């Protein structure tokens, strides 16, 4: 399992690549980090 620091880095990279996951999804990068940790799933989407 990745560390919280690794999840944080991943979440920022995901946001840079696909900002809709935060802007229209989780609402904040911190929420995205928590979702990654809790669900162990990675998702991306574009409108």
N, CA, C and O of each residue as an XYZ file, in Angstrom:
188
protein
N       0.847     -1.174      0.000
C       0.000      0.000      0.000
C       0.894      1.240      0.000
O       1.844      1.329      0.778
N       0.584      2.192     -0.876
C       1.376      3.433     -0.890
C       1.220      4.201      0.426
O       0.214      4.072      1.124
N       2.219      4.984      0.738
C       2.152      5.838      1.935
C       1.242      7.032      1.656
O       0.902      7.307      0.505
N       0.853      7.733      2.712
C       0.021      8.935      2.539
C       0.747      9.952      1.663
O       0.123     10.615      0.835
N       2.050     10.078      1.841
C       2.837     11.009      1.024
C       2.757     10.629     -0.456
O       2.631     11.499     -1.319
N       2.830      9.336     -0.744
C       2.728      8.877     -2.137
C       1.324      9.128     -2.699
O       1.176      9.514     -3.859
N       0.295      8.907     -1.872
C      -1.067      9.211     -2.314
C      -1.224     10.708     -2.569
O      -1.906     11.103     -3.515
N      -0.613     11.532     -1.750
C      -0.685     12.977     -1.925
C      -0.047     13.388     -3.243
O      -0.617     14.181     -3.992
N       1.123     12.856     -3.524
C       1.798     13.138     -4.790
C       0.946     12.682     -5.964
O       0.790     13.411     -6.943
N       0.394     11.476     -5.867
C      -0.448     10.938     -6.926
C      -1.678     11.818     -7.136
O      -2.036     12.114     -8.276
N      -2.320     12.234     -6.068
C      -3.524     13.065     -6.184
C      -3.217     14.381     -6.892
O      -4.009     14.827     -7.723
N      -2.101     15.001     -6.586
C      -1.726     16.251     -7.253
C      -1.433     16.006     -8.737
O      -1.798     16.822     -9.583
N      -0.788     14.905     -9.050
C      -0.516     14.572    -10.447
C      -1.817     14.266    -11.188
O      -1.985     14.662    -12.342
N      -2.736     13.562    -10.525
C      -4.033     13.273    -11.138
C      -4.785     14.569    -11.409
O      -5.381     14.730    -12.474
N      -4.761     15.487    -10.462
C      -5.443     16.765    -10.640
C      -4.836     17.560    -11.796
O      -5.567     18.155    -12.588
N      -3.520     17.574    -11.897
C      -2.870     18.276    -13.004
C      -3.290     17.691    -14.354
O      -3.461     18.424    -15.328
N      -3.454     16.371    -14.406
C      -3.794     15.664    -15.639
C      -5.298     15.743    -15.946
O      -5.696     15.849    -17.106
N      -6.118     15.690    -14.902
C      -7.581     15.620    -15.072
C      -8.255     16.395    -13.939
O      -8.729     15.787    -12.979
N      -8.305     17.730    -14.033
C      -8.843     18.531    -12.928
C     -10.317     18.274    -12.613
O     -10.765     18.592    -11.511
N     -11.082     17.708    -13.550
C     -12.497     17.430    -13.280
C     -12.692     16.484    -12.099
O     -13.737     16.526    -11.449
N     -11.710     15.633    -11.808
C     -11.889     14.703    -10.691
C     -12.047     15.430     -9.361
O     -12.655     14.907     -8.427
N     -11.495     16.645     -9.282
C     -11.663     17.474     -8.088
C     -12.735     18.532     -8.331
O     -13.654     18.684     -7.526
N     -12.618     19.263     -9.439
C     -13.506     20.392     -9.692
C     -14.976     19.976     -9.811
O     -15.863     20.722     -9.396
N     -15.237     18.795    -10.373
C     -16.605     18.321    -10.517
C     -16.849     17.035     -9.722
O     -17.917     16.429     -9.811
N     -15.854     16.638     -8.957
C     -15.960     15.374     -8.233
C     -15.799     15.533     -6.738
O     -16.751     15.860     -6.030
N     -14.584     15.298     -6.261
C     -14.348     15.228     -4.824
C     -14.415     16.574     -4.108
O     -14.624     16.618     -2.896
N     -14.239     17.679     -4.848
C     -14.344     19.007     -4.247
C     -13.041     19.573     -3.724
O     -12.897     20.791     -3.622
N     -12.084     18.714     -3.390
C     -10.769     19.178     -2.944
C      -9.748     18.054     -3.138
O     -10.100     16.876     -3.204
N      -8.514     18.439     -3.224
C      -7.462     17.429     -3.366
C      -7.381     16.581     -2.100
O      -7.117     15.381     -2.176
N      -7.603     17.189     -0.942
C      -7.594     16.415      0.308
C      -8.675     15.331      0.275
O      -8.433     14.200      0.698
N      -9.862     15.673     -0.224
C     -10.920     14.663     -0.357
C     -10.519     13.573     -1.350
O     -10.824     12.399     -1.142
N      -9.846     13.954     -2.414
C      -9.366     12.977     -3.386
C      -8.372     12.023     -2.728
O      -8.435     10.813     -2.945
N      -7.467     12.557     -1.936
C      -6.493     11.721     -1.224
C      -7.220     10.719     -0.327
O      -6.904      9.530     -0.331
N      -8.191     11.205      0.436
C      -8.945     10.319      1.324
C      -9.679      9.240      0.536
O      -9.724      8.085      0.960
N     -10.252      9.603     -0.602
C     -10.967      8.623     -1.417
C     -10.011      7.569     -1.976
O     -10.332      6.380     -1.995
N      -8.841      8.010     -2.428
C      -7.838      7.054     -2.923
C      -7.453      6.062     -1.829
O      -7.362      4.859     -2.076
N      -7.229      6.567     -0.633
C      -6.830      5.713      0.490
C      -7.952      4.747      0.857
O      -7.708      3.556      1.054
N      -9.175      5.253      0.949
C     -10.296      4.429      1.401
C     -10.731      3.394      0.367
O     -11.010      2.248      0.718
N     -10.792      3.793     -0.909
C     -11.334      2.896     -1.927
C     -10.277      2.073     -2.642
O     -10.585      1.039     -3.235
N      -9.029      2.529     -2.589
C      -7.936      1.892     -3.323
C      -8.250      1.814     -4.820
O      -7.841      0.874     -5.502
N      -8.987      2.826     -5.324
C      -9.331      2.907     -6.733
C      -8.837      4.224     -7.322
O      -8.813      5.256     -6.653
N      -8.453      4.160     -8.567
C      -8.025      5.338     -9.312
C      -9.030      5.556    -10.422
O      -9.378      4.613    -11.132
N      -9.502      6.780    -10.584
C     -10.460      7.075    -11.633
C     -10.132      8.417    -12.261
O      -9.582      9.303    -11.608
N     -10.473      8.559    -13.535
C     -10.307      9.809    -14.272
C     -11.540      9.980    -15.147
O     -12.131      8.992    -15.582
N     -11.936     11.227    -15.412
C     -12.997     11.448    -16.380
C     -12.887     12.850    -16.965
O     -12.332     13.768    -16.361
N     -13.431     12.972    -18.148
C     -13.510     14.248    -18.831
C     -14.912     14.399    -19.375
O     -15.552     13.421    -19.760
N     -15.383     15.633    -19.403
C     -16.700     15.910    -20.008
C     -16.533     16.232    -21.471
O     -17.518     16.495    -22.161
